[in-house]
Amino acid sequence: MEPKHSAEMSRHLDKQSHALMETYRAMSHELHKLQVEEETIMRKLYELMSAEGLLPKPFL
């Protein structure tokens, strides 16, 4: 491959790598937000079920 094409390819791959890393960071951040939201919803569901007496009794 000619040096000119090699340099262009390298720049292109660097740009793609940067774009992919930014996308990964954004998706990772969104996943974390959704996990926190799920935990909050599950906690509220547990509180509601507890208040309504819908939780199974523990075996002793």
C-alpha positions in Angstrom: 0.0 0.0 0.0 1.3 3.5 -0.8 2.3 5.6 2.1 -0.4 8.2 1.2 -3.1 5.6 1.3 -1.6 4.1 4.4 -1.7 7.4 6.2 -5.3 8.1 5.1 -6.4 4.6 6.2 -4.7 5.2 9.6 -6.5 8.5 10.1 -9.8 6.9 9.0 -9.3 4.1 11.5 -8.4 6.5 14.3 -11.6 8.5 13.7 -13.6 5.3 13.7 -11.9 4.1 16.9 -12.7 7.5 18.5 -16.3 7.4 17.4 -16.7 3.8 18.7 -15.2 4.7 22.0 -17.6 7.7 22.4 -20.5 5.4 21.5 -19.4 2.8 24.0 -19.1 5.5 26.8 -22.6 6.8 26.0 -24.1 3.4 26.0 -22.3 2.4 29.2 -23.6 5.6 30.9 -27.2 4.9 29.7 -27.0 1.3 30.9 -25.9 2.5 34.3 -28.8 5.0 34.5 -31.3 2.2 33.5 -29.8 -0.1 36.2 -30.3 2.5 38.8 -33.8 3.1 37.6 -34.6 -0.6 37.7 -33.3 -0.9 41.3 -35.4 2.1 42.4 -38.5 0.6 40.7 -37.9 -2.8 42.3 -37.5 -1.3 45.7 -40.8 0.6 45.3 -42.5 -2.6 44.2 -41.2 -4.4 47.2 -42.5 -1.6 49.5 -45.9 -1.7 47.8 -46.2 -5.5 48.0 -45.1 -5.4 51.6 -47.7 -2.7 52.5 -50.4 -4.8 50.7 -49.4 -8.0 52.5 -48.5 -9.7 49.2 -45.0 -11.0 50.2 -44.7 -14.6 51.1 -44.1 -15.4 54.7 -40.6 -16.5 55.6 -40.1 -20.2 56.7 -38.8 -20.5 60.2 
